[in-house]
């Protein structure tokens, strides 16, 4: 790609279309202006380009830069007119909804699930020969679902074909219909190559069948790339082409439109690769929560379709249970009252907390939504099951435990996005929510996405990685600070660690949090000496030295113990929650004499 | 940022209700354009493909999948009765003979040489689509359904459960702030739609089922009672397929909340009239709200102007309902609309408005937390 001076990127979300302008400045690429407008995929407009043009108009008004010539984006850029590149992502119309199938639930079916999720899909169901459902139930389930696309995998190359053929027979018998209309549902076969002929014979009549490489050619190796690319291609050809206005939008863009979550994932993957980091990211929305991770170079994404802060908030309460939510609330709440409040938020999802009490309840729910989505992510972000085993049937069906790839001690950075995190009245609240839900260990940098521009940067990274990375680190991230948390437990009130942050020395007792201010853009040499029962990554009682970066909150020593355990006794627990709130200066009613204030960055 | 304006729900004495009635799959339209239909009339019909049953004949007979066809007594496409022999072995000694009988009636869909599996398809199930409202067929959608139209009074609720029902309206309480209890539900409410006030008690649900009430319309419901009624925790507000014995339409929300005065007065005015109600609710994309439709055939559709409900902002003097704790459900008049974002007690900076509540008390609340009470 040549020298890009001005780049325009839109993300067509289900409710809002967001446009950002990225310009080349002497210091590098910067995100300069932003506009938004309601998405126009649904009636009465039924043309996504209307919303895109409106969002671009807003960028034009704010920036004073003429970008549109009538309804055409002017390219290339000339001094203060037009842009060199226009790109877009999209999740409008419900995103990409997929059904995946594989022979063994925890092996090929799991690989298929990882593949679809990584491609930015919402997985409606996972079918497997051993999923416990009898055949007629599987067929009935397939009939009821109306996916945009199906991914069928199963069997290693050269292995037995009967199980995957059986799944194909179920699919053929069910004949599901595409969600957005059109003739046949695209179906990708990425299983045992020896079964291809049979698959063709059974499925080509009822589906738009596409065959690609096996996602699990041998048990020891996952090969998700070809199937993932095919998903993207078919998403554009079949799903996007059915959505109103997209065929025109596809003409405007300088590179393929990406599903929004796939773009977010790609940006995270790029950032992690370029900086050599292990990253964890979360986007908590009204309806769903997406979790992304890159550990040791392995990228994983999960979507918790019914965990969110508005439409799905009553499901957070249902899944977590009242007790788990209330454990984060520092005052007594009547169960009936809480249930009604939560349901009222579900049916009127655009309301916002207007009392401090209400905000604290919302934060309690957010912790549980984040925690549950993370637990689901951990289950899927695992090494390959079935590796190094004899491939006999009994072994293939064995479901051995495989360690999660997520190791919080090696996690370098956690990035949060979504209203409850990005728009928390105090940044310390966002930091505390992330600390409580993810329980970072050792040294972990925490940040929030300022205006949710990761999708834009992800699609840009496909074209110009440098430009996307520069904007990502400079404008997208709002750094909260660094959390330093040792593994282990001790006696409350006893010393947990001593520290030196630059010239400042101090200590923290077990059960406490201490915030040391270290401002935005500042760095400090930090040395921490944990007591003998505590481990900061170098082993129990071993000191650790590191260069630590600051942020709007600062350096937070979290000595509450890992795993984090809250007292059973209600009064004791509430007292502790109030103490931590004071130590973090979380709310206007929790200021503590002698602690460091953290009201920055508003 | 949240929307600064939440459009209110429709509560109106006269409007044109137009309902698109669509079959889930292609079928046959049974009525002509322009005819008058009743809610109970079937307007279109389709046949859903029968359910599929699978039998692994290879396993059941203990033979190789590739040999299954040899033992089948039926071929693909052939009809089979429940209990009829599908496949059998032919040993020399008949004591060793094994037979497979069909668990269901239907046709043989496929016989697999790879898996040894036989798929049986049950006969198609007829699916009848009713008109849902008394009205006139104004559009035919060949193979798909019809559009039925009628001048009506209409109340949109905020949340509901259950599908569609029709019945006469019975106002069971004296006022909009009264709680609907079991005692309010009387034998003469059988097949009817019972209107309550601020809350429905769990006891009323049992009574409604006993009596055979078709629907309940009420201001509020407790979430715990809803869980009890459904038998499970409702996680996501997508409803319409529940079967609890009646259709429930909640007009205001969860907890005890007086039914809006206008809503109650309107329903009261049509006591004894036939109404169609639906509990189907979907809050996410493509919003569906529950509804009470009271057809008014005496009105001339041409006399009803179809106002475009514009999403225009709230103005001083408008009546609004507060839709967030701690004043959830209270009604008031907008007295001030400061243009600048203001810091509220959570420290969020947001656009607010001042409301004078019934009783004269004035409160400042985020604009996102009110909805216009409109007709």
Interface residues (C-beta under 8 A of the other chain):
Chain A: X14 X15 X42 X93 X94 X134 X135 X136 X139 X140 X161 X162 X163 X165 X166 X169 X170 X172 X173 X174 X175 X177 X198 X287 X306 X311 X312 X314 X315 X317 X318 X319 X335 X336 X337 X339 X340 X341 X342 X343 X344 X345 X346 X347 X348 X349 X350 X351 X352 X353 X354 X355 X356 X357 X358 X359 X423 X425 X426 X588 X602
Chain B: X1 X2 X3 X6 X25 X49 X51 X52 X53 X54 X65 X109 X110 X112 X114 X115 X117 X119 X121 X158 X159 X222 X223 X224 X226 X233 X234 X235 X236 X237 X253 X254 X255 X281 X283 X284 X285 X286 X323 X324 X325 X326 X328 X344 X345 X346 X347 X348 X349 X350 X365 X366 X368 X369 X371
